[in-house]
Amino acid sequence: LLQCGVSRQHPSVQRAVAYLDTCEPERTYATACMILALDALREGQEQRIEELVRKLMKWQKPQGDWAYPQGANDLSCTQYAALGLWVGSKRGIKIDERVWSKLPKSVERYRCKVHMIDNPRRDGRTGAAKIESSGYSYHPYNDKQKPTGSMTSAAIAVMQICKVGLGRKLNRQTRRNTDQRTEAALTWLSQNFAVDRNPNGGHEHYYQIGRAHV
């Protein structure tokens, strides 16, 4: 509602905020979405947002990604946790550097098989003849996993958020790897892009939201 231009003073918004004040989220999705909603208010809620951001940091798994927080880790929960941390970083909340530094490595676990394809942007003799194309899967990659449009979009968003979160502390090799992985993921999306469906997957509306984050 707020992003669509509805006033913060509108009764519907006020009732929703009052309801959130009674909630104590215990899941990654709910916590991250609450952070995004409170951030959309633009003012106030600083203490509440910081509490929720710290909760997300506490739930980060040793590998660097997130689960519900129960159950198996997945790239979807990881994406929403990263979005919540991004809000915290923008608001000046201190995010442990180790949280950011583990994230790019964890995303690498979801990267599917890399394919070398003809470079569609090659102009004559300039540019590489072959470039990498690789998508990302919901669970850490194995032979049973396949890349999807939604998870590839999620991976791109997470990698770019990590670059922002680390800022000047991002070392040259990590930046180079992140840029290379992002470019390969964008290439995969360009090859498999669709408006009306999630390439290789379901949950079309989730895919639309993921593309918007990218």
C-alpha positions in Angstrom: 0.0 0.0 0.0 2.8 2.4 0.9 4.7 1.7 -2.2 1.5 2.4 -4.2 1.3 5.9 -2.7 -1.2 5.2 0.1 -0.6 7.6 3.0 1.0 6.4 6.2 -2.0 7.9 8.0 -4.6 5.8 6.1 -6.6 3.7 8.5 -5.7 0.5 6.7 -2.0 1.2 7.1 -2.4 2.2 10.7 -4.3 -1.0 11.5 -1.7 -3.1 9.8 1.1 -1.4 11.7 -0.8 -1.8 15.0 -1.1 -5.5 14.2 2.6 -5.9 13.4 3.3 -4.4 16.9 1.7 -7.5 18.4 3.7 -10.0 16.3 7.0 -11.7 17.1 8.0 -13.4 13.9 9.8 -16.8 14.2 10.4 -17.5 10.5 12.8 -16.0 8.0 10.2 -14.9 5.5 8.0 -13.3 8.0 10.9 -11.5 9.7 12.3 -10.2 6.4 8.9 -9.1 5.1 8.2 -7.3 8.4 11.5 -5.4 8.0 10.6 -4.4 4.5 7.2 -3.2 5.6 8.4 -1.2 8.5 11.1 0.3 6.3 8.5 1.4 3.9 7.1 3.7 6.6 10.2 5.8 6.0 10.4 7.1 9.6 10.3 5.6 13.1 10.5 1.9 13.9 14.3 2.0 14.1 14.5 0.0 17.3 12.0 -2.6 16.0 13.8 -3.0 12.7 17.2 -3.4 14.4 15.8 -6.1 16.6 14.5 -8.0 13.6 17.7 -7.6 11.7 19.7 -9.0 14.6 17.3 -11.9 14.7 18.1 -12.7 11.0 21.8 -12.5 11.7 21.4 -15.0 14.6 19.6 -17.4 12.2 22.4 -17.5 9.6 23.7 -21.0 9.1 27.4 -21.9 9.4 27.6 -22.2 5.6 26.4 -18.6 5.3 22.8 -19.2 4.0 19.4 -19.4 5.7 16.6 -21.9 6.3 13.1 -21.2 7.8 15.2 -21.2 10.2 14.2 -24.9 10.8 14.7 -27.5 8.1 17.1 -27.4 5.2 18.8 -24.3 3.9 17.5 -22.9 0.6 18.2 -20.0 -1.7 14.7 -18.5 -1.3 15.0 -18.0 2.5 18.5 -16.7 1.9 17.3 -14.1 -0.6 14.7 -12.7 1.9 17.2 -12.7 4.7 19.7 -10.7 2.5 16.9 -8.2 1.7 16.3 -7.7 5.4 20.0 -7.2 6.1 20.2 -4.8 3.2 17.5 -2.6 4.8 19.4 -2.8 8.1 22.7 -1.7 6.4 20.9 1.2 4.7 19.6 2.3 8.1 23.1 2.3 9.6 22.6 -0.9 11.6 26.0 -2.6 12.2 26.1 -5.9 10.3 28.9 -8.2 11.3 31.3 -8.4 8.4 31.4 -12.2 8.7 27.7 -12.3 7.8 28.4 -10.6 4.5 31.6 -12.4 3.7 30.0 -15.9 4.1 27.0 -15.1 1.8 28.7 -15.1 -1.6 30.4 -18.4 -0.8 27.1 -19.9 0.3 25.3 -18.8 -2.9 28.0 -20.6 -4.9 26.6 -23.9 -3.6 23.4 -23.3 -5.5 25.1 -22.6 -8.8 24.2 -25.3 -11.4 26.4 -26.6 -14.2 28.2 -24.0 -16.2 27.7 -24.0 -20.0 29.9 -22.2 -22.5 27.8 -20.6 -25.2 28.5 -18.5 -28.2 28.8 -14.8 -27.2 25.7 -13.1 -28.7 27.3 -9.7 -28.0 30.5 -10.4 -29.8 31.1 -7.7 -32.5 33.4 -9.0 -35.2 36.8 -9.7 -33.7 36.2 -8.0 -30.4 35.0 -9.8 -27.2 35.2 -13.5 -26.2 33.9 -16.0 -28.6 32.4 -18.1 -25.7 30.9 -16.9 -22.5 29.6 -18.7 -19.3 25.9 -19.3 -18.7 24.7 -20.8 -15.4 21.5 -20.7 -13.4 20.8 -21.4 -9.7 18.6 -23.9 -8.0 16.4 -23.8 -4.8 18.5 -26.3 -2.9 22.3 -26.6 -3.0 23.0 -28.0 -6.4 23.2 -31.8 -7.2 22.2 -33.9 -10.2 18.5 -33.8 -9.2 18.4 -30.0 -9.0 17.7 -27.7 -11.9 18.1 -24.0 -12.4 15.0 -21.8 -12.3 14.3 -18.2 -13.2 13.2 -17.3 -9.7 16.3 -18.8 -8.0 18.7 -17.3 -10.6 17.1 -13.9 -10.0 17.4 -14.5 -6.2 21.1 -15.4 -6.6 21.8 -12.2 -8.6 20.0 -10.1 -5.9 22.0 -11.7 -3.1 25.3 -11.3 -4.8 24.7 -7.6 -5.5 23.5 -7.0 -1.9 26.7 -8.6 -0.6 28.8 -6.1 -2.7 26.9 -3.2 -1.1 27.1 -4.7 2.4 30.9 -5.3 2.2 31.6 -2.0 0.5 35.3 -1.2 0.6 35.9 -4.4 2.6 35.1 -6.4 -0.5 38.4 -7.8 -1.7 39.4 -7.8 -5.3 39.1 -11.5 -5.9 35.7 -11.8 -4.3 34.5 -8.8 -6.4 35.8 -10.4 -9.6 34.2 -13.7 -8.8 30.9 -12.1 -7.9 30.8 -10.1 -11.1 31.7 -13.1 -13.2 29.0 -15.2 -11.5 26.4 -12.4 -11.9 27.2 -12.0 -15.6 26.8 -15.8 -16.2 23.5 -15.8 -14.3 22.2 -12.8 -16.4 23.2 -14.7 -19.5 21.2 -17.7 -18.3 18.2 -15.5 -17.7 18.5 -13.9 -21.2 18.5 -17.4 -22.7 15.5 -18.6 -20.7 13.6 -15.5 -20.1 9.8 -15.6 -20.0 7.2 -13.1 -18.9 4.3 -15.5 -18.2 6.1 -18.3 -16.5 9.0 -19.1 -14.2 11.6 -20.8 -16.4 12.0 -24.4 -15.2 9.8 -23.9 -12.2 6.4 -22.9 -10.8 5.4 -20.1 -8.4 5.1 -17.5 -11.2 4.3 -14.6 -8.9 7.4 -15.3 -6.8 9.4 -15.2 -10.0 7.9 -11.8 -10.9 8.9 -10.4 -7.4 12.4 -11.9 -7.8 12.9 -10.2 -11.1 11.8 -6.9 -9.6 14.5 -7.3 -6.9 17.1 -7.8 -9.6 
